[in-house]
Amino acid sequence: MTEGKNPKPDFRPFVPTLEYPRVAALHGRTAEEHGAAGLANPRPRDLLFKPWEAMYKQPFVGVTTDGKPLPGLFSLGDHGAPTAAMIEATTRLIDAATPEQRAALMLPVDAREWRSWNNTEMYVYKYGLRLEEIPVPLRDVILGVVRASLSARGYDKTRDVMRFNHFLGELAMNTSVLGEWSYNFCLFGTPSTTEPWGWQLMGHHLALNCLVIAGQMVLSPAFMGAEPNYGDAAAGALAGKRLFQDEENGGLALMHALSETQRQEAILFKSSVGGDCPRGAATLLTSYIWVGRFRTTGSCATKARMSKASPKISAAACSASSTPMSSPCLKARSRRAWKKWSAISTTRISVGSAAREKTIRSITGFKARW
């Protein structure tokens, strides 16, 4: 979290009221009711859940640009992961859980639920332990696992995302759907110093997938967001807090590092809401927000080229587990824009290595421990 030095504009005049259909529909629903409504709504059902279900049934392939896995992108090694502290915290969690809770909490390390992560507010995929449904002491133990796994900055940022989700719930007048604890947590495998294992924390605007093998950790796919991303004077404990300023600055720094020719290639559309934004692009951009989880392959050429260009940024390059081409109905409308997006990956990598590493560090927000 970074506090802005300059005052932010007032967002409250733009907060939708109950006169706005989506807010009105959300009003009074429980998380379960809202999830069921999402499954019944043709738009999320056909654009999200049905394509995800089809992908979920397919075997995992790997990172690819043409359907064939790219070999040699990653190698095992000791990266100094806090494995011992993670094992201690996770063992404490397992011991604190009841047999019924452990049955819901613990999944095989190769379970397909790894690919069920999502960042929507629709409570549809019900596995693991729901943080708002368990006793506070057990929830605190779960947070201890997350704390032991991340840097102090990473943990604080994670918790702030959760708190801002509750703030959004207050603005939308439903903290049952959008709450601080509207998240599921589960373990994959058994804590070990030699065998792979990990955990997943997943919910609206936050999806972290943490895999550990001995002294090596991979925190990917990872999704973090906030809406709004700063707390005004009426935001209570969040007043004055601001998230993702470093990421915004990193994006600006990246664009400033490009030549005018590169910038013309890198910028697809000058506006995301109108102007030169072509027909169908709104759906394209929306599909980035509703990231398709269940993807069996990482079909974005950008991921593969970034991974080959620098191992230091491979985790960031693969942090999105899908592409906006996940849904068949988007393909025809967005193919031209998507081809252009894939084509600029080489341009984005041509930035100097020092500037690139600095930018990626800024975007991810963390170093070795994320």
Secondary structure, 3 states (H helix, E strand, C coil): CCCCCCCCCCCHHHCCCCCCHHHHHHCCCCHHHHHHHHHHCHHHHHHHHHHHHHHHCCCCCEECCCCCCCCCCCCCCCCCCCHHHHHHHHHHHHHHCCHHHHHHHEECCCCHHHHHCCCCCCCCCCCCEEHHHCCHHHHHHHHHHHHHHCCHHHHHHHHHHHHHHHHHHHHCCCCCCCCCCCEEEEEECCCCCCCCEEEEEEECCEEEEEEEECCEEEEEEEEECCCCCEECCCCHHHECCECCHHHHHHHHHHHHHCCHHHHHHHCCCCCCCCCCCCCCHHHHHHHHHCCCCCCCEECCHHHHHHHHHCHHHHHHHCCCCCCCCCCHHHHHHHHHHHHHHHHCHHHHHCCCHHHHHHHHHHHHCCCCCC
